[in-house]
């Protein structure tokens, strides 16, 4: 996801010695350079059919785009026995995660930025993990959306490790940091919903 990084530039100091002043720059979504023919399949899937090109807060747009996918999964799986639902939902989430890693890795190389903001398949995988086997209910889907966005921004351990460690500046790191943030979001979503139900607020 796009983030701000600090750089420095010299400026004159009162004692005549150069002083370094922090300058905030925005990480580009794509670095300049010819990297050949666009890998359309990887770009389409990693941006979740273009959601990642939303001009404002593409990560939030990607998460919102995952809500219909969650609804579709729960709608298709609803008639099945519980065990079958769990296994198939888990399989679908795994497929999104694994193919997302491959697509994010290829797209990151094309953009020249491993965690380009155009890549939002990690948010899709993260939202599916957050909502794992929860029933379809619009207000519950919104609670999960909010908690996942909070956890994706704060990146509690071990999500922060995959987000910050240079060895994970690749497709795997991009997707896994959201998956681990989603584990926290899943617990918080369930706790929040249980509280709302207990208080008869929903």
N, C-alpha and C positions, 0 to 999 in steps of 0.2 A: 504494500500500500504506500501511497505517497507520504513522505515524512519530511520534516525539516532537519537539516544538518547544519552544524556550525562550521564556519571557516573563519580565517583571520586575515587582516590586512594591516600593513604597517601605517602608523601615523606619527606625526611629530609629538614629542613630549616636552614638558617645560624644561627639563634638564638637557635638552638637545639630543636625547637618545630616542631611537624609534620605539614606539609603543604599539602593542598588538591589540586591535579592537575586534571583538567578535562581530561577524556579519552573518546573518541568517540567510540561507539560500534554500530553495525548494528543490528537492530531488526530481529530476525529469522523469516523465513517464516513458520516454524513449530517447536514447542517445543518437546523435547524428551518425550516419555511416551507412554504406551500402552493404547489406547482409544477404543479398540475393532475393530470390522470389519469396514472397510472403507464404508461410506455411498456413494456408487458409483453415485447414481442419483444426490445427492447434490453436490458432488465434480465435476461431469461432467458439471452441469449447472452453478455452481458458477465460474468455470474456463472457462466458455463458450467453451465447447468442447475441453479443453486442452490449450486454448490460454494463460491462466494464468501461464502455466509451461514454457513459453518461457524464455530462460536463461537470456536475457537482457531486461530491461524495460518491464516487463509483463503488466503494466497498459497501456502503449502505444500499445502493441500488442493486448490487449483486445479491445481497442478503434478502432484499424485498422480492427479487425475482425467484428466490428459492422457495418462497411460501407456496406458490401454485404447484411446484413440484412436490412439496410435502403433502399438500391436499390431494394431488393425484395419486400418490403412493397409498395414502390411507384409504382413499375411495376404492382403489383397485383391490387392496388387501382386506378390506372390511368383511367380505363374506367368508374368508378363510378361517380355519382354526387358529387359536392363539400362537401355537408353536410355529405354524407355517408363516404367520404374519411376522413373527420375530425374525425368523431365518431369512425370509425374503427381503424384509426391510433392511436387515443387516447386510445382506448381499448387495442390495442396490446402493447403500451408503458406501460400501467397500469399493464397488465399481466406480462410483463418482470420485472417490478419493484417489484410487490408483490411476485411473485415466486422467484425473485432474493433475496429478503430479507430473505425468509424462507431458501433458499439454502445457502446463505452466513452465516446465523446464525448457521446452522447445520455444515457447513464446518469449520467455525471458531472454534467451539467446538472440532472438530476432530483434527484440526491443533494445537490447544492450543493457537492460536493467532487470536483474533477477526477480525483484518483487515489484515490478511495474504496477501502477494503479489500474491499468487495463485488465490485469489478471484478477478475476473475482471467483473463479471456480473454487478457490479455497473457502470463500464465504459460503458458497453453496454446500460444500461438504460439511463445513462447521455447523450450518443451520440444521442439516439433517441429523447430525450427532446431537445437537441441543434438543431436538424434538423427538429423539429416538422413542418410537412406540407410544408417544402421547396421543390421545384422541384428537381428531380434528375438531377444533372449536376456535372460532375467529379471535376471541379475546385471549385464549391461551396461546395461539400462534403469535399474537402481538407481544405477550409477555416474554416468550422465547426470543422474539426478534430483538427486543430491548436489551435483555440480559446478554445475548450473544454479542451485540454491538458494543456493550460496555466491556465485556471480557476481551473482545478482540482488540479494543483500544488499550486497555490496561495490561493485557498479556500477563496474567499470573503464571507463576512457575508451573510446568516447564515450558509454557508457550514462549516466554521471553527468551529462553535459551535458544530455541530454534529461530527466533526472529533476529537475535543479535549475533550469534556465533558465526564468524566468517565462513566456517566450513559448511554451513547450511544455507549459504546464499545460492540456492538452486531450487528446482521445482519441489523437491521433497521438503525443504525447509519452509518454503512459502505456504504449502498446504498443511504441513503438520503443526505449525504454530497455531493455525486456526482450529485444527482438530482438538488440540489440547486445551485451547481457550474454551472450546465448546463443551468440554467435559465439566468445567466449572459452571458454564452457563446452564448446562442440563440440570445440575443439582440446584442451582439458584431458581431456575424456572419451576421446578417441582415444588420447592419449598414455598415460593411465592404463591403458587396456585393453591397449595394446601392451606395456606393462611387465608387467602381470599375466600375459599370455600368454607373454612371453619368460621369465618366472621360473617358468612352469608352475604358477601359482597358480590358474588357472581352466582 
